[in-house]
Amino acid sequence: MTEKRFIETMREICDIAGQYNVEMILEPVNRYEINFINSVDEGAAILEQVGKERIADYSQTVFFI
């Protein structure tokens, strides 16, 4: 349910961002801070499901070491 809601919301946000020529980023956060989108693979899977041009992955690998 959470993932589905997130994806739907990101699609709407990306559409609005496009009206203002704004790019969105999605940053996976380590598992000690949040329990959703904790890896680059999870982030990539979410981006694929969102399927919008206005959003990209922003991974800081230092957090995953």
Backbone torsions as a table, in degrees:
resi	resn	phi	psi	omega
1	MET	NA	-46.0	-179.5
2	THR	-61.7	-45.2	-178.7
3	GLU	-63.2	-43.8	179.8
4	LYS	-61.5	-44.4	-179.9
5	ARG	-64.8	-41.6	178.9
6	PHE	-60.8	-46.7	-178.8
7	ILE	-61.6	-46.6	179.1
8	GLU	-61.2	-43.0	-179.6
9	THR	-66.1	-42.3	179.3
10	MET	-64.3	-34.9	176.1
11	ARG	-61.6	-44.8	178.8
12	GLU	-64.4	-44.2	-179.6
13	ILE	-63.1	-41.7	178.9
14	CYS	-63.1	-37.6	177.3
15	ASP	-63.7	-43.3	178.4
16	ILE	-67.0	-42.8	178.7
17	ALA	-58.6	-37.9	179.0
18	GLY	-61.7	-32.4	178.9
19	GLN	-65.6	-25.3	-178.0
20	TYR	-110.9	10.7	179.8
21	ASN	56.8	42.1	-179.6
22	VAL	-107.4	135.8	175.8
23	GLU	-95.7	138.8	178.3
24	MET	-103.6	150.8	173.9
25	ILE	-124.5	154.2	175.5
26	LEU	-122.6	119.6	-178.3
27	GLU	-112.9	113.2	173.0
28	PRO	-62.6	140.1	-178.7
29	VAL	-117.9	145.2	-175.1
30	ASN	-61.6	157.3	-172.3
31	ARG	-65.6	-13.0	179.0
32	TYR	-83.8	-12.3	-178.3
33	GLU	-105.7	-29.7	-176.1
34	ILE	-158.3	158.5	-177.9
35	ASN	-109.6	28.2	-178.1
36	PHE	-141.2	129.2	-178.4
37	ILE	55.4	72.4	-176.8
38	ASN	-101.3	-4.5	-178.1
39	SER	-138.7	164.2	177.1
40	VAL	-60.9	-40.9	178.9
41	ASP	-62.0	-43.1	177.9
42	GLU	-64.0	-40.9	178.2
43	GLY	-62.7	-43.0	179.4
44	ALA	-63.8	-39.3	179.3
45	ALA	-65.1	-40.2	178.3
46	ILE	-66.2	-44.6	179.3
47	LEU	-59.4	-40.2	178.7
48	GLU	-62.5	-39.8	-179.9
49	GLN	-72.4	-34.6	177.0
50	VAL	-64.5	-44.9	173.1
51	GLY	65.1	33.2	179.8
52	LYS	-116.6	153.1	-179.1
53	GLU	-79.6	-21.6	-173.1
54	ARG	-85.2	12.9	-178.7
55	ILE	-134.9	139.9	-178.5
56	ALA	-139.3	162.9	178.6
57	ASP	-82.1	138.4	175.1
58	TYR	-130.5	94.4	-176.8
59	SER	-108.8	127.8	174.0
60	GLN	-102.9	100.4	-171.8
61	THR	-64.0	-17.4	178.9
62	VAL	-58.4	-31.2	-177.9
63	PHE	-75.5	-17.3	-176.0
64	PHE	-100.2	1.6	-178.7
65	ILE	-86.3	NA	NA
